[in-house]
Amino acid sequence: MTKTKETPAIRLLKADEIECRVGTVAKDNKGCSLLLYKDARVDMRLLDEFFGPNNWKRSHEVINGSLFCTISVWDSEKKEWISKQDVGTESNTEKEKGQASDAFKRAGFNWGIGRELYTAPFVWVNLNANDFNSLGKVRTSFIVDHIEYNEEKREITALKIVDKSGTVRYTYPSSTTQEQQSTSAPKPTFNATRGVFTGAQLKQAIAEMNACTTRAQVNVVWNKYKDLQNNADFKTACMVKCQEFPK
């Protein structure tokens, strides 16, 4: 297995290989964010498909109390195993199994499997009473119905998410997406300014906003990216965080 510029990369994920998980739910229950992810079985299938079932292997080891997974691929020209490794985090249910699975999926990202998910837009879905169970938890399952990419850049360019009944709950890009997002969550109390920004800057800003643990940190990140304060995705990420840390 010698990868050259002429050798194709592991293919992009298909719609039915991507799953949705509910992220943050608005305090008024009128909307929630969705996170896109891949199941460990997807990594296994793509490793089999791209390298061959007998040309890759996985192993796990504990380093400083954390569980790591190593995915090794056989390089037929070098006659050696090429390895890439990453650490896992515990799941909310099965601690050891979840950590092993997460480490495997993260190692898969290092091999390029599903790395395009990092380019996903911020997904905000409107909710109603029928989307919740008797315990107040979101019961509706969301499904990626369609996805398109810029294959050269390996970036998501179009996305459609539906519920189990087939009702469209989110589309990207869409002329109504910004309107849906702005009416689903309370508006921040900051002054918006216009500016020019890059896709990389937007991803970084949203990542920093999602990592905030206090209202003060939210304010710092918001003021740090003044050129993004008129961007719908960044504003929505801020709105969601503002609900977590009300004044």
MOVENCOR-V97533 format. One record per residue. N is the residue number from 1. SS is DSSP state (H for helix, E for strand, - for the rest). PSI is psi in radians with two decimals (none if undefined). OMEGA is omega in radians with two decimals (* if undefined). Layout:
{{N/SS/PSI/OMEGA} {N/SS/PSI/OMEGA}}
//
This chain:
{{1/-/1.64/3.07} {2/-/2.03/-3.10} {3/-/2.20/3.08} {4/-/3.06/3.13} {5/-/-0.48/-3.11} {6/-/-0.34/-3.10} {7/-/2.23/-3.11} {8/-/2.59/3.09} {9/-/2.94/3.04} {10/-/2.36/-3.02} {11/-/2.80/3.11} {12/-/2.69/-3.11} {13/-/2.49/3.03} {14/-/2.85/-3.10} {15/H/-0.73/-3.08} {16/H/0.02/3.06} {17/H/0.00/-3.11} {18/E/2.35/3.12} {19/E/2.78/-3.14} {20/E/2.40/3.06} {21/E/2.38/3.12} {22/E/2.27/3.13} {23/E/-1.81/-3.14} {24/E/2.32/3.09} {25/E/2.32/3.12} {26/-/2.54/-3.12} {27/-/-0.46/3.10} {28/-/0.09/3.11} {29/-/0.38/-3.13} {30/-/-0.09/-3.14} {31/E/2.92/3.09} {32/E/2.77/3.04} {33/E/2.66/3.10} {34/E/2.45/3.10} {35/E/2.38/3.12} {36/E/2.38/3.13} {37/E/2.95/3.12} {38/E/2.56/3.08} {39/-/2.65/-3.13} {40/H/-0.51/3.12} {41/H/-0.51/3.09} {42/H/-0.77/3.12} {43/H/-0.75/-3.14} {44/H/-0.79/-3.12} {45/H/-0.75/-3.10} {46/H/-0.60/3.05} {47/H/-0.73/3.06} {48/H/-0.78/-3.07} {49/H/-0.75/-3.01} {50/H/-0.74/-3.07} {51/H/-0.39/-3.06} {52/-/2.43/-3.06} {53/-/-0.54/-3.09} {54/-/0.11/-3.05} {55/-/0.20/3.06} {56/E/2.75/3.11} {57/E/2.83/3.14} {58/E/2.64/3.07} {59/E/2.74/-3.13} {60/E/2.55/3.09} {61/E/2.63/3.12} {62/E/2.17/3.12} {63/E/2.06/-3.13} {64/-/0.68/3.09} {65/-/-0.04/-3.14} {66/E/2.51/-3.12} {67/E/2.14/3.12} {68/E/2.63/3.02} {69/E/2.41/3.07} {70/E/2.19/3.02} {71/E/2.12/-3.12} {72/E/2.39/-3.13} {73/E/2.39/-3.10} {74/E/2.16/3.07} {75/E/1.88/-3.04} {76/-/-0.43/3.12} {77/-/-0.76/3.13} {78/-/-0.27/-3.12} {79/-/0.80/3.11} {80/E/2.85/3.11} {81/E/2.31/3.07} {82/E/2.20/-3.00} {83/E/2.56/3.03} {84/E/2.45/-2.94} {85/E/2.62/3.02} {86/E/2.88/-3.07} {87/E/2.65/3.13} {88/-/2.87/3.06} {89/-/2.72/-3.10} {90/-/2.59/3.03} {91/-/2.97/-3.13} {92/-/-0.21/-3.07} {93/-/-1.40/-3.11} {94/-/1.83/-2.97} {95/H/-1.05/-3.04} {96/H/-0.80/-3.13} {97/H/-0.75/-3.13} {98/H/-0.67/-3.14} {99/H/-0.69/3.12} {100/H/-0.75/3.14} {101/H/-0.73/-3.14} {102/H/-0.71/3.11} {103/H/-0.70/3.12} {104/H/-0.79/-3.14} {105/H/-0.67/3.12} {106/H/-0.67/3.06} {107/H/-0.62/3.08} {108/H/-0.67/3.06} {109/H/-0.69/3.13} {110/H/-0.48/3.07} {111/-/0.00/3.08} {112/-/0.01/-3.10} {113/-/1.99/3.09} {114/-/0.21/-3.12} {115/H/-0.39/3.13} {116/H/-0.32/3.13} {117/H/-0.39/3.09} {118/H/-0.29/-3.13} {119/H/0.09/-3.09} {120/-/2.53/3.06} {121/-/2.88/3.03} {122/-/2.11/-3.05} {123/E/2.08/3.09} {124/E/2.21/-3.07} {125/E/2.32/3.04} {126/E/2.46/-3.14} {127/-/2.74/3.02} {128/-/3.12/-3.05} {129/H/-0.58/-3.11} {130/H/-0.23/-3.13} {131/H/-0.07/-3.08} {132/E/2.60/3.05} {133/-/-3.06/-3.07} {134/-/-0.30/3.13} {135/-/0.03/3.13} {136/-/0.24/3.11} {137/-/2.59/3.11} {138/E/2.11/-3.12} {139/-/-0.29/-3.11} {140/-/2.34/3.06} {141/-/2.35/-3.13} {142/E/2.43/-3.00} {143/E/2.35/3.03} {144/E/1.92/-3.08} {145/E/-0.53/-3.09} {146/E/2.50/3.08} {147/E/2.49/3.09} {148/E/2.73/-3.08} {149/E/2.72/2.76} {150/E/1.77/-2.97} {151/-/-0.55/3.13} {152/-/-0.77/-3.14} {153/-/-0.18/-3.10} {154/-/0.87/-3.13} {155/E/2.53/3.10} {156/E/2.25/3.13} {157/E/-0.32/3.13} {158/E/2.52/-3.07} {159/E/2.35/3.04} {160/E/2.25/3.14} {161/E/2.32/3.14} {162/E/2.93/3.00} {163/E/-3.09/-3.04} {164/-/-0.41/3.12} {165/-/-0.09/3.14} {166/-/0.04/3.13} {167/-/2.27/3.13} {168/E/2.18/-3.12} {169/E/-0.31/3.14} {170/E/2.41/3.03} {171/E/2.56/3.10} {172/E/2.29/-0.16} {173/-/2.75/3.14} {174/-/2.51/3.13} {175/-/-0.33/-3.11} {176/-/-0.15/-3.06} {177/H/-0.83/-3.11} {178/H/-0.66/3.13} {179/H/-0.73/3.13} {180/H/-0.74/-3.11} {181/H/-0.74/-3.05} {182/H/-0.46/-3.14} {183/H/-0.11/-3.09} {184/H/-0.34/-3.08} {185/-/2.65/-3.13} {186/-/2.56/-3.10} {187/-/2.48/3.11} {188/-/2.81/-3.07} {189/-/0.45/-3.12} {190/-/2.78/3.06} {191/-/2.20/-3.11} {192/-/2.50/3.06} {193/-/2.77/-3.14} {194/-/2.67/3.13} {195/-/-3.13/3.14} {196/-/2.39/-3.11} {197/-/2.91/3.14} {198/-/2.83/3.11} {199/H/-0.69/3.14} {200/H/-0.70/3.13} {201/H/-0.70/3.13} {202/H/-0.79/3.14} {203/H/-0.74/-3.14} {204/H/-0.75/-3.12} {205/H/-0.77/3.14} {206/H/-0.69/3.12} {207/H/-0.75/3.13} {208/H/-0.66/3.13} {209/H/-0.75/-3.13} {210/H/-0.41/-3.11} {211/-/-0.13/-3.10} {212/-/2.46/3.13} {213/-/-0.02/3.09} {214/-/2.82/3.10} {215/H/-0.60/-3.14} {216/H/-0.70/3.11} {217/H/-0.66/3.08} {218/H/-0.79/3.14} {219/H/-0.70/-3.13} {220/H/-0.81/-3.12} {221/H/-0.72/3.12} {222/H/-0.82/-3.11} {223/H/-0.38/3.13} {224/H/-0.62/-3.07} {225/-/1.17/-3.11} {226/H/-0.55/-3.13} {227/H/-0.22/-3.11} {228/H/-0.02/-3.02} {229/-/-0.16/3.06} {230/-/0.14/3.13} {231/-/2.29/-3.04} {232/H/-0.74/-3.10} {233/H/-0.78/-3.14} {234/H/-0.71/3.12} {235/H/-0.72/-3.13} {236/H/-0.71/3.09} {237/H/-0.68/3.11} {238/H/-0.74/3.14} {239/H/-0.78/-3.13} {240/H/-0.76/3.14} {241/H/-0.62/3.13} {242/H/-0.56/3.11} {243/H/-0.51/3.12} {244/H/-0.53/-3.08} {245/-/1.21/-3.13} {246/-/2.68/-3.14} {247/-/none/*}}
//
